[in-house]
Amino acid sequence: MTASTITLRASGAQFTCSDRHASLLDALESQRMSVEYQCRSGYCGSCRIRLLKGNVVYRQAPLACVQQGEILPCCCMPVNDIELDM
């Protein structure tokens, strides 16, 4: 089982995202983090978050427009330790 440390810049809080989570959004929700979302599959872009450090991989390429430095946690998983602007 691989695990990555997720750091939230605003609070400095850290937690682990592992293979037991379906997505980064699932890991955030398991920590009772409030993230706006609608589709949970990369279509709408509602869950867009700025990725400050690290890398993620998408299960499938999102259809929503994603700018450099942004991720859609509903359909990605961290590849390594990451820092989020939240």
Secondary structure as UniProt FT lines:
FT   STRAND          3..8
FT   TURN            9..11
FT   STRAND          14..18
FT   TURN            19..20
FT   HELIX           24..30
FT   TURN            31..32
FT   TURN            46..47
FT   STRAND          49..53
FT   STRAND          56..58
FT   TURN            68..69
FT   STRAND          70..71
FT   HELIX           73..75
FT   STRAND          76..78
FT   STRAND          82..84
//
